[in-house]
Amino acid sequence: MVFEKIKEIIIEQLGLEDDADITMQTSLMRDLEADSLDAVEIIMAIEDEFDVEIPDEDAEAFKNIGDIVRYVEEKM
């Protein structure tokens, strides 16, 4: 559930096709070619959607989508 919603946010923010191949191992920067502004906007959208706060130092540690999903699940 969390993964699916985060995937939707990423697809919307990056303007990807709905069937984009995004998995827990997908990297925003390396695999999806997101830049730092894209990443900030995605994190802000995730914070709004799940009513969590993600400090910059925590966000910088995310290596892949799975890291984001686990972080959000822990904070909910």
MARRODO-107298 format. One record per residue (C-alpha): y, z, x; residue number from 1; residue in one letter. Coordinates in steps of 0.5 Angstrom, whole numbers. Layout:
N
<r Y="Y" Z="Z" X="X" nr="NUM" rest="A"/>
...
//
This chain:
76
<r Y="0" Z="0" X="0" nr="1" rest="M"/>
<r Y="5" Z="2" X="5" nr="2" rest="V"/>
<r Y="3" Z="-4" X="10" nr="3" rest="F"/>
<r Y="3" Z="-9" X="4" nr="4" rest="E"/>
<r Y="11" Z="-7" X="2" nr="5" rest="K"/>
<r Y="13" Z="-7" X="10" nr="6" rest="I"/>
<r Y="10" Z="-14" X="10" nr="7" rest="K"/>
<r Y="14" Z="-16" X="4" nr="8" rest="E"/>
<r Y="20" Z="-13" X="8" nr="9" rest="I"/>
<r Y="19" Z="-17" X="14" nr="10" rest="I"/>
<r Y="17" Z="-23" X="11" nr="11" rest="I"/>
<r Y="24" Z="-23" X="7" nr="12" rest="E"/>
<r Y="28" Z="-20" X="13" nr="13" rest="Q"/>
<r Y="26" Z="-26" X="17" nr="14" rest="L"/>
<r Y="25" Z="-31" X="12" nr="15" rest="G"/>
<r Y="18" Z="-33" X="13" nr="16" rest="L"/>
<r Y="13" Z="-36" X="9" nr="17" rest="E"/>
<r Y="10" Z="-31" X="4" nr="18" rest="D"/>
<r Y="3" Z="-33" X="7" nr="19" rest="D"/>
<r Y="5" Z="-31" X="14" nr="20" rest="A"/>
<r Y="-1" Z="-28" X="18" nr="21" rest="D"/>
<r Y="2" Z="-21" X="19" nr="22" rest="I"/>
<r Y="-3" Z="-16" X="21" nr="23" rest="T"/>
<r Y="-3" Z="-9" X="24" nr="24" rest="M"/>
<r Y="-3" Z="-11" X="31" nr="25" rest="Q"/>
<r Y="3" Z="-16" X="30" nr="26" rest="T"/>
<r Y="9" Z="-15" X="34" nr="27" rest="S"/>
<r Y="16" Z="-16" X="31" nr="28" rest="L"/>
<r Y="19" Z="-19" X="38" nr="29" rest="M"/>
<r Y="13" Z="-22" X="41" nr="30" rest="R"/>
<r Y="9" Z="-25" X="35" nr="31" rest="D"/>
<r Y="15" Z="-26" X="30" nr="32" rest="L"/>
<r Y="20" Z="-28" X="35" nr="33" rest="E"/>
<r Y="25" Z="-22" X="32" nr="34" rest="A"/>
<r Y="31" Z="-21" X="36" nr="35" rest="D"/>
<r Y="34" Z="-14" X="36" nr="36" rest="S"/>
<r Y="38" Z="-15" X="30" nr="37" rest="L"/>
<r Y="33" Z="-17" X="26" nr="38" rest="D"/>
<r Y="29" Z="-11" X="28" nr="39" rest="A"/>
<r Y="35" Z="-6" X="26" nr="40" rest="V"/>
<r Y="35" Z="-9" X="19" nr="41" rest="E"/>
<r Y="28" Z="-9" X="18" nr="42" rest="I"/>
<r Y="28" Z="-1" X="20" nr="43" rest="I"/>
<r Y="34" Z="0" X="15" nr="44" rest="M"/>
<r Y="30" Z="-4" X="10" nr="45" rest="A"/>
<r Y="24" Z="1" X="11" nr="46" rest="I"/>
<r Y="28" Z="7" X="11" nr="47" rest="E"/>
<r Y="31" Z="5" X="4" nr="48" rest="D"/>
<r Y="25" Z="3" X="1" nr="49" rest="E"/>
<r Y="21" Z="9" X="3" nr="50" rest="F"/>
<r Y="27" Z="14" X="3" nr="51" rest="D"/>
<r Y="25" Z="16" X="11" nr="52" rest="V"/>
<r Y="29" Z="17" X="17" nr="53" rest="E"/>
<r Y="27" Z="13" X="23" nr="54" rest="I"/>
<r Y="31" Z="15" X="29" nr="55" rest="P"/>
<r Y="33" Z="10" X="34" nr="56" rest="D"/>
<r Y="28" Z="13" X="40" nr="57" rest="E"/>
<r Y="22" Z="13" X="35" nr="58" rest="D"/>
<r Y="24" Z="6" X="33" nr="59" rest="A"/>
<r Y="24" Z="4" X="40" nr="60" rest="E"/>
<r Y="17" Z="6" X="41" nr="61" rest="A"/>
<r Y="14" Z="2" X="36" nr="62" rest="F"/>
<r Y="9" Z="-4" X="39" nr="63" rest="K"/>
<r Y="7" Z="-7" X="33" nr="64" rest="N"/>
<r Y="7" Z="-7" X="25" nr="65" rest="I"/>
<r Y="1" Z="-1" X="25" nr="66" rest="G"/>
<r Y="6" Z="3" X="29" nr="67" rest="D"/>
<r Y="11" Z="3" X="24" nr="68" rest="I"/>
<r Y="6" Z="4" X="18" nr="69" rest="V"/>
<r Y="3" Z="10" X="21" nr="70" rest="R"/>
<r Y="10" Z="13" X="22" nr="71" rest="Y"/>
<r Y="12" Z="12" X="15" nr="72" rest="V"/>
<r Y="5" Z="14" X="12" nr="73" rest="E"/>
<r Y="6" Z="21" X="17" nr="74" rest="E"/>
<r Y="14" Z="22" X="14" nr="75" rest="K"/>
<r Y="12" Z="21" X="7" nr="76" rest="M"/>
//
